[in-house]
Amino acid sequence: WVHQQMLTGRRSVLITGAIRDLRHDPDPATPVIAQLEPGVVAAISHCNPGWCEVKAGGYKGWLKRDEIWGLEPDEVIP
């Protein structure tokens, strides 16, 4: 049981595995904006089947979906 006041409407995900490259666009050929370490909690903005847009440490960019934890397998966030 968790009291409603302890919850927020903001969705978050956890960076998993190795250090991950946060990219400018959802494409592996686009520039790297920042690198995120495993265990970093990021706010999620949008998510399609392959990529998710996240915000962490003052940076905003895209990560591959398999580099994060906290979503249902087929979940899409418009």
N, C-alpha and C positions, 0 to 999 in steps of 0.2 A: 504494500500500500504506500502511495506517495501522495502527499497533500497537493492539491491543484496549484497552490501558490509557489510550489517548488519547481513547477514545470514551465517551459517556455515554448512558444510556437516555432522557434527557429530550429531547423534541422541541422544536425552535425554528423560528420563522419570521422573516422580514425585512419590515419595514414599507416599502412602496413608494409611489412617486408623491409626493403632497403631504402636508402635515400631516394626520393622521387623527384623527377623534374616537373615543375609547374610550368606549363606552356601557355603562350599567348593565345593560341587558337586550338581547337580540338583536332590537331594534326601533328604527327611526330616530327614533321619537317619545320615547324614554326619555332621561333626563338624560345629559349628557356628564360623565364622571368625570375624564378627562384628555385631553390631545392628545399624539400621538406623532409624532415627526419621521421623515422617510424615513431609512432606514439603521439604525433601532433594531432590535435583536434581541429578540424576545419569546418567552417559553416558552408553549407551547400546551397547553391543558387539554382542551378539547372542540371539536369541529368538526362542523357539520351542512352540508347543501348550500349554505346562504346566509350563515352567520355562524360565527365562531370565537371561543371564549373564550380570552383570553391574559392573561399576567402580564408587566408590564414596569415598571421604575422604582418598584416598591412599589405599583403599581396593578393591579387585576384587573377586566376587563370584556370587552366584545364588540366585534369589528370585522367589517365586511363582508368576506367571503371574497376579493373582488377587490382588497382593499387590502393584501394580504400576499402574499409569495412563500415557497414552501417546501413546498407540498402537491401531491400528485397531483390532477389535475382533478376526479375524483369521490370523492376520499378523505374518509371520515367517521371521526372519532375520537370514540368513545362517552364 
